Amino acid sequence: MKFEFKPSDYNLSFREYLKYLNITSPVITLYLKTITAPTLILAFSLITYILSEDYRYLPYLIPFIIIFSALLLLLFLLIIKLRRKKAIKNTKLLCDIESTFYFTIEDGYLIRENEFTFLKTKLSEVKSIKLLKHGLILSIENAKLSPFIPKAALPIALEEFLSLLINENSSLIVLDEFKRLKKKSKRLYAILVFTILLSFVASFFIGKYNFKRYPLIPNSDLIKQNDNTYLYENEDIGISLNFPSNWENKFGIEEKPDRINVYYLANGKQSHDTTLLFSIRGLGAIFDNLTLNVIKTEGMYIFIGPTKIDLKNGLKEYIELYNDIEKIKIKENEYYHI
C-alpha cells in the first residue's frame, strides 16, 4: 500500500494534530493541572465578591448573564470556525508543512519519508494508534517521530487500515483520543459551570446576610403605655423617652456609655437597610459634622441625625419616622445618676 499527502492540503487535520501535540505535552499537562484549581477558586471568589455587592439585583442579572455568555460562546465558536478555514502559514518551526509525505506499507514494514526526514520501522514496533477526529497518530517504539496521517488521506477506509495493522501486530492498541479529550473537556466545562452557578448562589446568600449587626433593644422589650406609645428608660444616662405608636416594629435602640442610638429597621429586622435615625448625646459632645447634623436641642441633650442616607428599601417609611423625631421628648429622671 502506498499513498502520499501534503499537510497544507489538510488544514483542519493538521491544526487538530498540532493542538493535540500542544495540550498533551508534559509541560502543558503539568501547567493545566496546577493552574486549573487556582483559576476556578479565583473565578469563584471574584464572581462572588462582585455579585454579593448587589445581591438584590441577582435574580434580574441571571437572565442577562446567561444571554451574554451565550453570545460570547457563539462569537468564540465563530472565530474558531473562521480560523480553521485560514491556511496555515509556513514557519521555521513547521518547515515541512508544504512538503509531500510518502507512506509505504508492505512486507511488514512502514516507511514514511519526505525531503527532511526518513523513517523505516517494523509494523510490529507500532505500539499504538491514537485516533483524532480528522486524523491518526502512530506511536512507534524507540522512535523519536510519531507519524501523523489525515484520515482523508488514507487510500482505504479507516477500519480497513486499522485491521491491516492489527493483523501484522496483534499487540497494537487503538486509542480514541478524540473521545477521551472530548469527555475531559466536557468534565472541565461542567466543573466551570458548576463553579459559576455555585458562586451565584454563594454571592446571593453572602450579600444578603453579610451586614453589620448592632446590639439593639427592640420595641417589644419596652413598656407599652396606655396611649400605645413605648416607654424607654436609661438608667446610666438618667433619661426616658416615649416613642410614637406608629414606630412599632420599626426601630431598635443601641445603648452606649455616653449616648443612645436609635436605628430604623426595615421590615422590623436588621439588614443592609438598618440606618441611624437619631442619636441623643450630651450638649458638649463632639461629632463629625460631615456625616451627622443637629436635629434639635432639648435641655442638656442634642438630637443628632445623619446628613445623608443610602437606603434601597423603606426610604419613604424612614422619612416618616424621621419627621416624627420632633415629637419625641426627653424626660430627665431625678432618681437616676446623670
WOKA-V346679 format. One line per field, one symbol per residue. ss: DSSP state (H for helix, E for strand, C for the rest). phi: phi as a letter, one per 40 degrees, with the letter a starting at -180 (. if undefined). burial: b if it has 9 or more other ideal C-beta (glycine too) atoms within 8 Angstrom, else e. A space follows every 50 residues. Layout:
ss->???
phi->???
burial->???
//
This chain:
ss->CEEEEEHHHCHHHHHHHHHHHHHCCHHHHHHHHHHHHHHHHHHHHHHHHH HHCCHHHHHHHHHHHHHHHHHHHHHHHHHHHHHHHCCCCCCCCCCCCCCE EEEEEECCEEEEECCCCEEEEEHHHEEEEEECCCEEEEEECCCCCCCEEE HHHCCCCHHHHHHHHHHHCCCCEEEEHHHHHHHHHHHHHHHHHHHHHHHH HHHHHHHHHCCCCCCCEEHHHCEECCCCCEEEEECCCCEEEEECHHHCCC EEEEECCCEEEEEECHHHCCCCCCEEEEEEEECCCCCCCCCEEEEEEECC EEEEEECCCCCCCCHHHHHHHHHHHHHCCEEECCCCCC
phi->.baaabdccbdcccccccccdccbcdccdccccccccccccccccccccc cccbcccddccddcccccccccccccccccccccccccccbccbcbcccc cbbbbafgbbbbaacbbabbaccccccabccbcbaabccbcfbccbdbbc cccccbcddcccccccccacccbbbccccccccccccccccccccccccc ccccccccbcacbbcccccccccccccgcbcbbbcccgbbbbcdcccdgb aabbcbdbabbbbcbcggacacccbccabbbcdccbacccbbbccabagc bbcbbccabbbcbgcccdccccccccccbcbccccbcb
burial->bbebbbbbebbebbbbbbebeebeeeebbeebeeebeeebeebbbebbbe bbebbeebeebbeeeeeeeeeeeeeeeeeeeeebeeebeeeeebebbebe bbbbbeeebbbbebeeeebebebebbebbbbbebbbbbbbeebeeebbbb bebbeeeeeebbebbbeebeebebbebbebbeeeeeebeebbeebbebbb ebbbebbeeeeeebebbebeebeebeeebbbbebeebbbbbbbbeebeeb bbbbeeeebbbbbbbbeeebbebbbbbbbbbbeebeeeeeebeebeeeee bbbbbbeeeebeebeebbebbbebbeebebebbeebee
//
